[in-house]
Amino acid sequence: KCFIFLMIRFLLENISAKKLAEYKCDTNEAICLKLVRFPEDVDDDSTTFHPEYSHQLFGDDEVAFGYKGLQMKIFYTAGNLSTLFKVKYSSKVTDTFDCVEPDDVGGKIREIIPAGFTSSTDDFISLLEKEAKFKPFGTLLHSYTIHNEEAGELTYQIHKADITCPGFQEYHERLQTFLMWFIETASFIDTDDDRWDYFLVFEKYNKDGETLYATVGYMTVYNYYVYPDKTRPRVSQMLILPPFQGEGHGSQLLEAIHRFYCSLPKVQDITAEDPSENYVKLRDYVLSKLCQNLPSFAADKLPLGFSADMIKEAQEKLKINKKHARRVYEILRLRATDMSDEDQVKAYRLEVKKRLFGPYRKNQRELAKMKKCLRPEELVSHMGQMDTQTQQEELEKSYQHAVEDYRRIIERLASHA
Ligand SMILES: *[C@@H]1O[C@H](CO)[C@@H](O)[C@H](O)[C@H]1NC(C)=O
């Protein structure tokens, strides 16, 4: 620490702030990612994409110090994800002239990309020629097509793999590096644990008359044990690579894993670990799509409330967790609600607010308990947080927010009907 302090003083005395700033680079811009199918892709900037996050390696400022014009290229072959890693810059500070050392940016990247990458573009191009031999890992679960404006009809496959598939462990190490750039709180999983399931999405494409496979995205699921003889698969990580986002692969993947686990009697229901807002929206959509055809969710049953039949049917037929089934019920009921009928609208609002009020009710019970054991001056600070007026406003806000989200899901259901 003392050394750093001295170094900072030294810096301030020797280099003007302006010069310092010139040697700072935004690491989200400096890191260039690419999925390469053809040799000409290597120099085509239009296929480059950048991280959304790099704070796990470069700190909360997402800045690297010591270089001008820094570029860290991490390019992957489209299927096997064989890696090219190169650092370029136009100039860097030196300890002889500038009395300061540049950040070891290469060392930071090497912390997450597995050994075995190449730094030579020529070697990378020859790895690209081997891509024709790359075949998806594991067993085929599902295949689907999507119409693409430029390329026409494209075919995708979802495979289930496990760590014993030859070459998969190493491939997964390369694949998971993307988590660091696109999931804010990503961490790598312990693949020695055999309770992990891996689901992979591939796109089929044509190169010189042959069919090749490109990696699109993946999901990891952990099989939790539930007493006495059940499991509860929990979705841990899910990533659709940026060039493929917004095309519907996430919902295909989630639907496919529900269908896969449905066939296993020991599975109780499917949950998710610390889901993001986007994941919840995706799940709401997929589960609503699946449940809308179940008899217990029929339009005439919805106004009667969230029923034990709904819970049972969603769980038994689709392995849907009770909490998620409740959201599906609210979505499908909103869809079936006649918005010009005041009574129906009011009944719907009450029903949703009743659920939203749950956590507040718990707060109130806790407050009542606290009153018995806290000193008056301590109680005052807790009271402030639970003022009724604010509670009502918060509740109304949550309700509006939920309904907005639900409407978007209903629109999406309608557009894919
Ligand atoms: C996939 O990548 C690994 C590591 O770079 C390499 O050993 C293997 O030969 C590659 N396989 C194909 C089919 O390109």
The ligand as an SDF file (V2000), in Angstrom:
LIG
                    3D

 14 14  0  0  0  0  0  0  0  0999 V2000
  -10.9370  -27.9130  -30.9570 C   0  0  0  0  0  0  0  0  0  0  0  0
  -10.0530  -27.1290  -30.1880 O   0  0  0  0  0  0  0  0  0  0  0  0
   -9.0840  -27.8440  -29.4720 C   0  0  0  0  0  0  0  0  0  0  0  0
   -8.2710  -26.8300  -28.6890 C   0  0  0  0  0  0  0  0  0  0  0  0
   -7.9150  -25.7260  -29.4690 O   0  0  0  0  0  0  0  0  0  0  0  0
   -8.2310  -28.6840  -30.4170 C   0  0  0  0  0  0  0  0  0  0  0  0
   -7.3480  -29.4690  -29.6820 O   0  0  0  0  0  0  0  0  0  0  0  0
   -9.1270  -29.5670  -31.2810 C   0  0  0  0  0  0  0  0  0  0  0  0
   -8.3330  -30.2370  -32.2330 O   0  0  0  0  0  0  0  0  0  0  0  0
  -10.1500  -28.7270  -31.9810 C   0  0  0  0  0  0  0  0  0  0  0  0
  -11.0550  -29.5670  -32.7560 N   0  0  0  0  0  0  0  0  0  0  0  0
  -11.5320  -29.2090  -33.9390 C   0  0  0  0  0  0  0  0  0  0  0  0
  -12.4370  -30.1800  -34.5990 C   0  0  0  0  0  0  0  0  0  0  0  0
  -11.2580  -28.1430  -34.4770 O   0  0  0  0  0  0  0  0  0  0  0  0
  1  2  1  0
  1 10  1  0
  2  3  1  0
  3  4  1  0
  3  6  1  0
  4  5  1  0
  6  7  1  0
  6  8  1  0
  8  9  1  0
  8 10  1  0
 10 11  1  0
 11 12  1  0
 12 13  1  0
 12 14  2  0
M  END
$$$$
